[in-house]
Structures are given as structure tokens and as C-alpha cells.
Amino acid sequence: MPKFFIVDDNYHDTRLDKWFVQKVISLPHSLVEKIIRQNKIKVNKKKTKSSYRLQNGDLIEIYDISKFKPISKEIKVKYKPKKNEISKYDDYVIEDNENFIVVNKPKGLPVQSGTKSFKNLIDILKNTRYFENITPYIVHRIDKDTSGILIVAKNRKYAQLFTSLFRIRKIHKTYLAIVYGKVDKTIKTMRNELVYFENNKRVSQKAISNLKIIKSNEGYSYIELNPITGRKHQLRKQLLNIGNPIIGDDKYFLNDRKRLKIKDLMLHAYKIKFMINNIQYNFKAKYNKNFEDFLKKNF
């Protein structure tokens, strides 16, 4: 007897092969392709392709897969936050609704765990009342040392929606930064080919950001930035390229400049705006006290 599944909102517009691995059994992609070709998976009583995008309400039938064993997955140890750590996140929440949450991410906290970090925002949010019996979905990231606005989706439908909006550049972000030196007033847009290496292969990506000077003196500049593309460390690399690295940046800096002994990266994700179902959303995140104190002292 086949097993029957009805596709719900969470998997609307998900590829059939991805749905199968996530919902039924984790198998190598080549094997999933073979099972689909052998007509052991039908959608709405019909044979289909692995690339088929599921629709809400689709009927999926799966035949004779009992002999397959799932791939053993590496168990990830999750960060367990303390009670006082969970409760203080009420202060960081900017927006909370049934589909997504907007938070003002503290500096020094990665969005998710990695090889060099254990404590992370997502594992903390999972333990708050905002995600009780709900899975948080990451739809974009900001650097560990960057503070500011971050959207986290509460369901797969909105996760896919936000991912699409970011891809077609319909989500607009504004950053604030304090950099070394006086930024050239003629620079309105930074355009670069940013290079990085992946598996010993040189990769070049076009990066575009708009720049506006808010305040400036001989020592420092306080600027507003609007990234058009979304490359890793884009703003930090571009500002280094024009000779005005961000204060507190220990990765992208000029050796010939006397650097301040300051721990905070003076980069803050300040605003984000987007439109969903003809409703315009605009959110702002206040920068932290260290950022504010530096501004007061130097401008």
C-alpha cells in the first residue's frame, strides 16, 4: 500500500526532491532521482519530475521505499541559553507577527552556530515565546560583529517569499558606519569586483553599494550605506578599497594607519524596507551605546 501525503502551506513551491528528503527520508540525491524516474512517487496520480514545484493541496503517493535506509546525519549540539538570556530578547524585538519577527541583533553574536562559534541568535530565539512550537527560518544574515536589523521567518512560505524578495532586490537595507579618514565627497556609489577563494578556485563577484556622507572631519567619517548586491563582507571590503576602513574592523584594515584599540565594529544595520501584498513595511534598529558614545565624542 502506498503512503499518502497532502502538501501544506509550509511546502508550497518546494521542489519535489527537496520535499521528499525533508519530509519522508533522507537519501542521496541520485537515489531520489532514480526513485522518481521509476514512478515510485506520484503527484496527483501522475508521474512527475524531481524539479516539480509542489502546490498547496497536492496529493503525493509513495510506493515501496521500505528497503532504503536514511543517510546518517551528524548530530549538531545546540546552544542552550540561560533564562536571563532568553528574557532580555524582549528588548531586541522590533516586530512580531504570525509570519516573521524582526530583531535588533546584538554585536558579537552570530546568526547561527559555526566552526568558530557555538552561542548563536537562532538557538536563543528557539527558546523564546516568539518561537514556541515554531521553527525559525533564516532568510538573510549579518556578520557576527555587525549589529542591527535581522528578519527571521516563522514558516516556510514566508521564508521562501523573503528569499525571493532578496534575490530580486526588492528588500532595501540601510547601514550606518563610522570609518577612518575623510571620505571623498565625489564617491556616491562603490562598484567593485570582490575576489574570494573557494576550494582553491578564484571567484570574482560584482558588488555595488551607494554611499552618503552624514558627517565628516579629518579623523573620521560617519556614513550611510545602501548595498544593492549582497556579497559576503561587501561593505567592509568596499570601504577598505576606497581607503576608509571601518573602525574596529580587525580583518579589513590599512597597515599604515594607526588603528584605535576598540573592540566594537562600527557597522550597524539601521533600516530595512519591503512590500508584501501591497503593504509597505519599514523598520529601524537603534544602534548600541558604544556606537552612540563614539559619535558624541568625535562629531
VENDASUL-V813835 format. One record per residue. N is the residue number from 0. RES is the residue in three letters. SS is DSSP state (a for helix, b for strand, c for the rest). PHI is phi in whole degrees, 0 to 359 (NA if undefined). OMEGA is omega in whole degrees, -180 to 180 (999 if undefined). Layout:
BEGIN
N_RES_SS_PHI_OMEGA / N_RES_SS_PHI_OMEGA
END
This chain:
BEGIN
0_MET_c_NA_179 / 1_PRO_c_286_172 / 2_LYS_b_265_-177 / 3_PHE_b_246_177 / 4_PHE_b_225_173 / 5_ILE_b_248_-179 / 6_VAL_c_287_178 / 7_ASP_c_254_-177 / 8_ASP_a_305_-176 / 9_ASN_a_296_-177 / 10_TYR_a_243_176 / 11_HIS_c_298_179 / 12_ASP_c_72_175 / 13_THR_c_270_176 / 14_ARG_b_299_-179 / 15_LEU_a_301_-178 / 16_ASP_a_295_179 / 17_LYS_a_292_178 / 18_TRP_a_301_-177 / 19_PHE_a_300_-179 / 20_VAL_a_294_-177 / 21_GLN_a_281_-171 / 22_LYS_a_259_-172 / 23_VAL_c_251_-179 / 24_ILE_c_203_-179 / 25_SER_c_277_180 / 26_LEU_c_233_175 / 27_PRO_c_302_-176 / 28_HIS_a_301_-180 / 29_SER_a_299_179 / 30_LEU_a_288_177 / 31_VAL_a_299_178 / 32_GLU_a_301_-179 / 33_LYS_a_296_180 / 34_ILE_a_299_179 / 35_ILE_a_292_179 / 36_ARG_a_297_-180 / 37_GLN_c_281_176 / 38_ASN_c_66_177 / 39_LYS_c_273_175 / 40_ILE_b_232_179 / 41_LYS_b_241_175 / 42_VAL_b_242_-178 / 43_ASN_c_54_176 / 44_LYS_c_71_-176 / 45_LYS_b_238_172 / 46_LYS_b_288_-178 / 47_THR_c_217_-178 / 48_LYS_c_261_-180 / 49_SER_c_296_-178 / 50_SER_c_276_-179 / 51_TYR_c_301_178 / 52_ARG_b_271_-177 / 53_LEU_c_294_177 / 54_GLN_c_245_179 / 55_ASN_c_304_179 / 56_GLY_c_96_178 / 57_ASP_c_301_176 / 58_LEU_b_262_180 / 59_ILE_b_247_176 / 60_GLU_b_246_-179 / 61_ILE_b_235_-175 / 62_TYR_c_245_164 / 63_ASP_c_48_175 / 64_ILE_c_238_-176 / 65_SER_c_296_-177 / 66_LYS_c_283_-178 / 67_PHE_c_275_178 / 68_LYS_c_250_-178 / 69_PRO_c_293_175 / 70_ILE_c_294_177 / 71_SER_c_286_-179 / 72_LYS_c_262_177 / 73_GLU_c_292_-178 / 74_ILE_c_282_179 / 75_LYS_c_269_177 / 76_VAL_c_278_-177 / 77_LYS_c_268_178 / 78_TYR_c_283_179 / 79_LYS_c_253_-178 / 80_PRO_c_286_176 / 81_LYS_c_279_-176 / 82_LYS_a_302_-179 / 83_ASN_a_293_178 / 84_GLU_a_289_180 / 85_ILE_a_291_-175 / 86_SER_a_295_-177 / 87_LYS_a_288_-180 / 88_TYR_a_289_172 / 89_ASP_a_302_-179 / 90_ASP_a_288_-177 / 91_TYR_c_266_-175 / 92_VAL_b_283_179 / 93_ILE_b_261_-179 / 94_GLU_b_214_177 / 95_ASP_b_218_175 / 96_ASN_c_220_-174 / 97_GLU_c_291_-174 / 98_ASN_c_250_-179 / 99_PHE_b_199_176 / 100_ILE_b_232_175 / 101_VAL_b_241_-178 / 102_VAL_b_236_173 / 103_ASN_b_263_-175 / 104_LYS_b_295_177 / 105_PRO_c_292_175 / 106_LYS_c_294_176 / 107_GLY_c_81_-178 / 108_LEU_c_244_178 / 109_PRO_b_290_179 / 110_VAL_c_292_177 / 111_GLN_c_222_-178 / 112_SER_c_290_180 / 113_GLY_c_213_-177 / 114_THR_c_294_-178 / 115_LYS_c_253_-178 / 116_SER_c_218_180 / 117_PHE_c_245_177 / 118_LYS_c_295_-177 / 119_ASN_b_207_-175 / 120_LEU_a_296_-175 / 121_ILE_a_297_179 / 122_ASP_a_295_176 / 123_ILE_a_290_-179 / 124_LEU_a_299_179 / 125_LYS_a_301_-177 / 126_ASN_c_265_179 / 127_THR_c_267_180 / 128_ARG_a_293_-179 / 129_TYR_a_289_-179 / 130_PHE_a_233_177 / 131_GLU_c_290_-178 / 132_ASN_c_61_-180 / 133_ILE_c_230_177 / 134_THR_c_268_175 / 135_PRO_c_283_179 / 136_TYR_b_245_177 / 137_ILE_b_282_-179 / 138_VAL_c_246_173 / 139_HIS_c_197_-177 / 140_ARG_c_226_165 / 141_ILE_c_230_-176 / 142_ASP_c_303_177 / 143_LYS_c_309_-174 / 144_ASP_c_273_177 / 145_THR_c_268_176 / 146_SER_b_265_170 / 147_GLY_b_122_-169 / 148_ILE_b_296_176 / 149_LEU_b_217_176 / 150_ILE_b_262_173 / 151_VAL_b_232_-179 / 152_ALA_b_281_-179 / 153_LYS_c_255_177 / 154_ASN_c_208_-176 / 155_ARG_a_294_-179 / 156_LYS_a_301_-180 / 157_TYR_a_285_175 / 158_ALA_a_297_179 / 159_GLN_a_293_179 / 160_LEU_a_296_179 / 161_PHE_a_298_179 / 162_THR_a_301_179 / 163_SER_a_294_-180 / 164_LEU_a_296_176 / 165_PHE_a_295_-177 / 166_ARG_a_297_-179 / 167_ILE_c_266_174 / 168_ARG_c_60_176 / 169_LYS_c_257_173 / 170_ILE_c_247_-173 / 171_HIS_b_250_-178 / 172_LYS_b_247_176 / 173_THR_b_235_178 / 174_TYR_b_246_171 / 175_LEU_b_245_180 / 176_ALA_b_215_171 / 177_ILE_b_244_-173 / 178_VAL_b_238_176 / 179_TYR_b_286_172 / 180_GLY_c_80_180 / 181_LYS_c_267_-179 / 182_VAL_c_287_179 / 183_ASP_c_300_-177 / 184_LYS_c_296_-178 / 185_THR_c_281_-179 / 186_ILE_c_277_178 / 187_LYS_c_254_-180 / 188_THR_b_222_176 / 189_MET_b_258_178 / 190_ARG_b_236_-177 / 191_ASN_b_219_165 / 192_GLU_b_256_-178 / 193_LEU_b_275_-175 / 194_VAL_b_251_171 / 195_TYR_b_215_-177 / 196_PHE_b_244_180 / 197_GLU_b_231_-176 / 198_ASN_c_52_180 / 199_ASN_c_64_179 / 200_LYS_b_250_-179 / 201_ARG_b_282_-180 / 202_VAL_b_239_180 / 203_SER_b_242_-179 / 204_GLN_b_230_178 / 205_LYS_b_286_180 / 206_ALA_b_231_-180 / 207_ILE_b_228_176 / 208_SER_b_217_174 / 209_ASN_b_270_-175 / 210_LEU_b_228_177 / 211_LYS_b_223_179 / 212_ILE_b_276_177 / 213_ILE_b_268_176 / 214_LYS_b_217_-179 / 215_SER_b_205_172 / 216_ASN_c_215_-176 / 217_GLU_c_294_-176 / 218_GLY_c_269_-172 / 219_TYR_b_216_174 / 220_SER_b_228_177 / 221_TYR_b_254_-170 / 222_ILE_b_230_175 / 223_GLU_b_247_-175 / 224_LEU_b_230_176 / 225_ASN_b_235_179 / 226_PRO_b_289_177 / 227_ILE_c_271_173 / 228_THR_c_263_-178 / 229_GLY_c_230_180 / 230_ARG_c_267_179 / 231_LYS_c_296_179 / 232_HIS_c_56_-174 / 233_GLN_a_304_-176 / 234_LEU_a_296_-179 / 235_ARG_a_296_179 / 236_LYS_a_291_-177 / 237_GLN_a_294_180 / 238_LEU_a_291_174 / 239_LEU_a_295_-178 / 240_ASN_a_297_179 / 241_ILE_c_268_176 / 242_GLY_c_87_-180 / 243_ASN_c_229_-179 / 244_PRO_c_295_-179 / 245_ILE_b_287_177 / 246_ILE_c_297_180 / 247_GLY_c_89_-180 / 248_ASP_c_273_-179 / 249_ASP_c_267_-180 / 250_LYS_c_251_-179 / 251_TYR_c_242_-176 / 252_PHE_c_211_179 / 253_LEU_c_261_-178 / 254_ASN_c_292_-176 / 255_ASP_c_275_-180 / 256_ARG_c_255_177 / 257_LYS_c_288_-176 / 258_ARG_c_268_177 / 259_LEU_c_287_176 / 260_LYS_c_276_-177 / 261_ILE_c_229_-175 / 262_LYS_c_277_-175 / 263_ASP_c_281_170 / 264_LEU_c_279_-176 / 265_MET_c_277_178 / 266_LEU_b_224_-174 / 267_HIS_b_224_175 / 268_ALA_b_282_-166 / 269_TYR_b_271_-175 / 270_LYS_b_223_173 / 271_ILE_b_214_178 / 272_LYS_b_217_-179 / 273_PHE_b_197_-180 / 274_MET_b_233_176 / 275_ILE_b_226_180 / 276_ASN_c_52_178 / 277_ASN_c_65_175 / 278_ILE_b_253_180 / 279_GLN_b_272_178 / 280_TYR_b_248_177 / 281_ASN_b_226_-180 / 282_PHE_b_229_177 / 283_LYS_b_233_177 / 284_ALA_c_233_180 / 285_LYS_c_292_179 / 286_TYR_c_287_-174 / 287_ASN_c_284_-174 / 288_LYS_a_297_-180 / 289_ASN_a_297_177 / 290_PHE_a_295_-180 / 291_GLU_a_297_-180 / 292_ASP_a_296_179 / 293_PHE_a_295_178 / 294_LEU_a_299_-178 / 295_LYS_a_297_-176 / 296_LYS_a_283_-170 / 297_ASN_a_247_179 / 298_PHE_c_228_999
END
